[in-house]
Amino acid sequence: MTEADGSVRVEPMDEYNRRLVANVHPPDWNNPNPKPRYHLVVVGAGTAGLVTAIGAAGLGANVALVERHLMGGDCLNVGCVPSKGVISAARAWHARANGSAFGLPDGDAGGNFAAAMERMRRLRAGISSNDGARRLSELGVDVFLGQGSFVARDRIEVGGKTLSFRRAAIATGARAIALPIPGLAESGFLTNETIFSLTELPPRLVVIGAGPIGCEMAQSFASFGSRVTVLDAGDHVLPREDPDAAEVVQQRMLHDGVRYVAGVTIKSVERKNGAVRVAYESDGKILEVCAEHLLLGVGRAPNTEGLGLEAAGVEYGRQGVSVDDRLRTTNKRIYACGDIASPFKFTHTADAQARIVIQNALFFGRAKTSALVIPWCTYTTPEIAHVGMYERDANDAGLKVDTITIPLSEVDRAVLDGEDDGFLRVHLKHGSDRILGATLVAHHAGDMLGELALACTNGIGLAKIGKTIHPYPTQGEIIKKAADAWRRTKLTPKAKKLFSFWFRVFR
């Protein structure tokens, strides 16, 4: 949180969070004297802003970076970094508790949740120097901490100083918001911005929403030992994903002890005697569930407040800043990238868009966001990773597809690892080996997806993948198996007759 004097606290304010703040919003920071004019002023120091500023400065441009809160943005502070620290701890707890198949003692001896969260904070603090103010300054970026607000189409003010620019980039991201549920605000709730401040394990946790954040945290806290209930308006978890992929994850969540209630409408929230009571409607009945904490896993809003976008001539709305395919706003001097301007709210998308801004803003480039092939991964157990089109996308585009599905149970390494609850599904342009899209459900799906993302991006078909030797035994061999399955489809009855004739002659 930001205090009245402009200082920043991150709870709990232990040695690790003090080190974090010292890097990403140092309390003793003095804003520099502005240069007469900057080639580029970047507003927001999350992934999109950092990559834009560092990249432009590295090319020799005069760059200023403005950040009102924590440098590193959501990814470092309340997103990718802390969540994966929590998930890795939860997986270790789960592996220990379920190790009897590998010869380990039965039962769960419990664990130290506070120590697991302290580990996360320690690792986050160590990583934070990469995104910190001093490092950016050493790389040639003028770092200004404070609320930045446009005062004209080519000027922005921060801390009483005016920065004049040739080009600017808005990269202020998005934030979690509350839903209009009676009693929710008064009762208190957690979001991705506050759940990583916990130091005590809640015996019970209610999660509203079964998107990526809701599912990842529900599964993790169940592994830690919380009794977790997920309330969801949809009919299955992870509605964006392939339904078969989501079903694998849903069944694993249920197996891991998560209670999932689909098709609900939240009626009210009340805190009483130290517990949160959530009333919801399901199948026409009003039911209740109680817990020590409530995690809200739905609802995001763009950070447009206080930026003075009207003075800059930049149009924006509920979805964020309006941009064209080259990430230009309605003020052609100003660009926007990352969560503030993209429907794909991923760190790697923000990185890719930042590189487009550098090309287009500083070098009259014509790079387009529509040309990007964007993969993503949800870090449940197993993970779901996807790139390119789903079958429904291809159908909407009028493309006929051929689909190949390979179960992980056919991959020796997955069986040996006890991680065979998943599959690879590849959608090909009908009659060819061109990959339109792929979904991979596996315990290491995010790490394995790169080969398919490379193929989609560069037009590499399954034929060439099939010619590539994959090491055995690995779970990544499933991609080679998909290529072999495609090759077998080429063995048509006509081809079989030709081979039969050949081998009769060749005797």
CORKA-V662573 format. One record per helix or strand of 2 or more residues. SS is the DSSP state (alpha for helix, beta for strand). FROM is the first residue (numbers start at 1). TO is the last residue. If there is no record, write none. Layout:
# CORKA-V662573
SS/FROM/TO, SS/FROM/TO
This chain:
# CORKA-V662573
alpha/15/24, beta/38/43, alpha/47/58, beta/63/67, alpha/73/77, alpha/80/97, alpha/100/102, alpha/113/131, alpha/133/138, beta/141/145, beta/148/152, beta/155/158, beta/161/170, beta/174/176, alpha/184/187, alpha/195/197, beta/204/208, alpha/212/224, beta/227/231, alpha/243/255, beta/259/261, beta/265/272, beta/275/282, beta/285/291, beta/293/296, beta/300/302, alpha/309/312, beta/316/317, beta/320/321, beta/334/336, alpha/338/340, alpha/347/363, alpha/369/371, beta/376/378, beta/383/388, alpha/391/396, beta/401/407, alpha/408/410, alpha/412/417, beta/423/429, beta/435/442, alpha/445/448, alpha/450/458, alpha/462/467, alpha/477/489, alpha/493/505
